[in-house]
């Protein structure tokens, strides 16, 4: 949901709430690659690049119940079927922002 929330805020010129002061990591799967595997991604910078706008960030402490870091280990999938993700994060984010703008007219 962060990709959606961040894109909406950046395009609306609103601040982004960055919990744990941005000191955590997450991985994301682009929709076209879900059936084949997982890709690792950073999202705020990629959304800024895709939108041509700079995010307004608001760094906050870690949310209750949240974890500081996540990371998908794809080694078993790679070993089992030779899968390698095909969509770079920047391409996936660019496609998402294009869809978002088309769908919401922003």
C-alpha positions in Angstrom: 0.0 0.0 0.0 3.0 2.4 0.5 3.4 2.7 -3.3 -0.2 3.8 -3.7 -0.2 6.1 -0.6 3.1 7.7 -1.6 2.2 8.2 -5.2 -1.1 9.8 -4.2 0.6 12.2 -1.7 3.4 13.1 -4.0 1.0 13.9 -6.9 -1.2 15.9 -4.6 1.7 17.8 -3.1 1.0 16.4 0.4 3.5 15.2 2.9 4.4 11.5 3.2 4.5 10.0 6.7 7.7 8.0 6.8 7.5 5.8 10.0 10.5 4.7 12.0 12.3 7.8 10.6 12.8 5.9 7.3 15.1 3.4 9.1 13.5 0.2 7.7 13.3 -1.6 4.4 10.5 -3.4 2.5 10.4 -5.5 -0.6 7.6 -5.3 -3.2 6.3 -7.4 -6.1 5.3 -5.8 -9.4 2.0 -7.2 -10.6 3.5 -8.7 -13.8 6.0 -10.7 -11.8 3.8 -12.0 -9.1 3.2 -15.3 -10.8 7.0 -15.8 -11.3 8.6 -14.4 -8.2 9.5 -11.4 -6.0 11.4 -8.3 -6.7 13.2 -6.1 -4.2 12.5 -2.4 -4.3 13.0 1.0 -2.9 10.0 3.2 -3.7 10.0 6.9 -2.7 12.9 7.8 -5.0 11.5 5.8 -7.8 8.1 7.5 -7.5 9.8 10.9 -7.4 11.6 10.0 -10.7 8.4 8.7 -12.3 6.3 11.7 -11.3 8.9 14.3 -11.8 8.1 15.7 -8.3 10.0 15.7 -5.0 8.2 14.0 -2.0 7.5 16.0 1.1 8.5 13.6 3.8 7.6 13.5 7.5 9.9 11.2 9.4 8.1 9.5 12.3 8.9 6.7 14.8 8.2 3.0 13.9 4.5 2.3 13.9 3.2 -0.1 16.7 3.3 -3.7 15.5 5.4 -2.9 12.4 8.8 -4.6 11.8 11.9 -2.6 10.9 13.0 -4.7 7.9 11.6 -7.2 5.4 13.4 -9.0 2.7 12.2 -11.8 0.4 14.6 -14.8 0.1 14.0 -16.2 -3.4 16.9 -18.7 -3.4 14.7 -21.7 -3.3 12.6 -20.4 -6.2 15.7 -19.7 -8.1 17.1 -23.1 -7.4 13.9 -24.9 -8.1 12.8 -23.3 -11.4 15.6 -20.9 -12.3 13.4 -17.9 -11.9 14.9 -14.4 -12.0 12.8 -11.2 -11.7 12.4 -9.4 -15.0 11.0 -6.0 -14.1 13.4 -3.4 -12.6 11.8 -1.5 -9.7 12.1 1.8 -11.6 10.2 0.3 -14.5 7.5 -1.2 -12.3 7.0 2.1 -10.4 6.9 4.1 -13.7 4.2 1.7 -15.0 2.3 2.1 -11.7 2.4 5.9 -11.8 1.3 5.9 -15.4 -1.7 3.7 -14.4 -2.4 5.8 -11.3 -2.5 9.0 -13.4 -4.6 7.4 -16.1 -7.1 6.0 -13.6 -7.3 9.0 -11.2 -6.7 11.7 -13.9 -3.8 13.3 -12.1 
